[in-house]
Amino acid sequence: MSRSLRRGSLAAIAALAIASLSACAAGNNAETLEVKPDNTSVTLGTDLRLNNIVVVTGDETSGEHTGPANVTVNISNTGAAPAKLQSISVEGGGTATLTDPSGAPLKELIIKPGDAVLLGGPGQPTARLASATLQVGGFVPTTFAFEQAGQVQAEAAVYANFGYYKGFGPTAAPVAPASPSASPSAVGAASPAAAPSPTAGGTATAGAKPTGATASGSPLAAAH
């Protein structure tokens, strides 16, 4: 091959390499994928995928955190049967407490067939660690246990309740208000006129009990 032909071939190869890199830069950045490139994603079997697994601490942006923390993850189920997440365990933090968006405890988180659930963030089910010792900016082994699919472990990124993850961090645990004590004479002296009027904003149903809610949500891409 002549020297001029070799120069032409090398130039063509270099041009193709530059074009490929440009395409990657345009199509695989955090804004395009809406995923932080260093966040962990894992699959379990053929139906379950756990995307953007993160443990969110308090407001500190670096150093060691000791205290409450939340686990956030987007779980998608492409199978034909519901998937039931039973527990999440974090090294140095124990097992998280699962709650629905209202704060009521959940025994398991159900992901319907063909659906996805975001765990963590405003208006979503929550996985809260009462206390964990974590290195902000590092990674921590985290185990997810499902009823049928079994367990999968991932190295979850640890971020502060800051920037994109603002609002995903732990909040103070709700405290039930103390029941006011009343003497029998005070109860007996109550006048029927003190009862609220139905026209004052709604009708109260005596003995009504809240119904349990099945945690579910639409997928929310974890931007970055």
Buried (B, 14 or more C-beta within 10 A) or exposed (E): EEEEEEEEEEEEEEEEEEEEEEEEEEEEEBEEBEBBEEBBBBEBEEBBBBBBBBBBBBEEEEEEBEBBBBBBBBBBBEBEEBBBBBBBBBBBBEBBBBBBBEEEEBEBBBBEEEBBBBBBBEEBBBBBBBEBEBBBEEBBEBBBBBEEBEEBEBBBBBBBBBEEBEEBBBEEEEEEEEEEEEEEEEEEEEEEEEEEEEEEEEEEEEEEEEEEEEBBBEEBEBEB
